Amino acid sequence: MINIILFGPPGSGKGTQSEKLIEKYKFKHISTGDLLRSEIAAKTSLGIEAKNFMDKGQLVPDEVVIGMISHVLEANPQAKGFLFDGFPRTKAQSEALDKLLHEKHTEISLVLALTVSEDELVKRLLNRGLTSGRSDDVNEEIIRARIIEYENKTMAVADYYKQFNKVIAIKGEGSVNDIFNLLCKEIDNKL
Ligand code: ADP
């Protein structure tokens, strides 16, 4: 079983590359952003709580997302491998994920970290906001807040996995296919 974290700031291309990776490798895709947006659409109490944070560009509390991940892992005992997209986003989430995977006698195999300059991120997110229907993509202030959350809380995830030598940086600028091929090369090395 191979489990991958696709890591990177908002707008670094995690969603785009995840779609291509799950098609090729048949991983079970777990995107906490997508899960949270489904909860919001279904107007669940979790969704209503999460929306307050997401609309401000802040991270949703750890216990909320960790609980959600735990449910998805439980619900997918047959998965050949998981592709985590947008999770973990704090050191506490990383530790909780490692514990959950350990209970299932598996672990994170690889953290693929997409690197993109801040100017390019803001440009991409504002552009996405024109069509995505995502309220957190429309306003530059909220986008900057998300990037600051990333720098203050999420970059620690890469540091956490570096101590286990699991992190590989991939340049996230260039063509979608070129970046995809770089990611596949690293995954194939692990198969
Ligand atoms: P992006 O990475 O492009 O900002 P996502 O869809 O991954 O988009 O996340 C959107 C928002 O959902 C985040 O700004 C945050 O508020 C919330 N969110 C998603 N995943 C997590 C997580 N693992 N922990 C806390 N909040 C999260």
Boltz pocket constraint, residues with backbone or C-beta under 6 A from the ligand:
constraints:
  - pocket:
      binder: B
      contacts: [[A, 8], [A, 9], [A, 10], [A, 11], [A, 32], [A, 33], [A, 34], [A, 36], [A, 50], [A, 53], [A, 54], [A, 55], [A, 57], [A, 58], [A, 59], [A, 60], [A, 61], [A, 62], [A, 65], [A, 85], [A, 86], [A, 87], [A, 88], [A, 89], [A, 93], [A, 136], [A, 146]]
      max_distance: 6.0
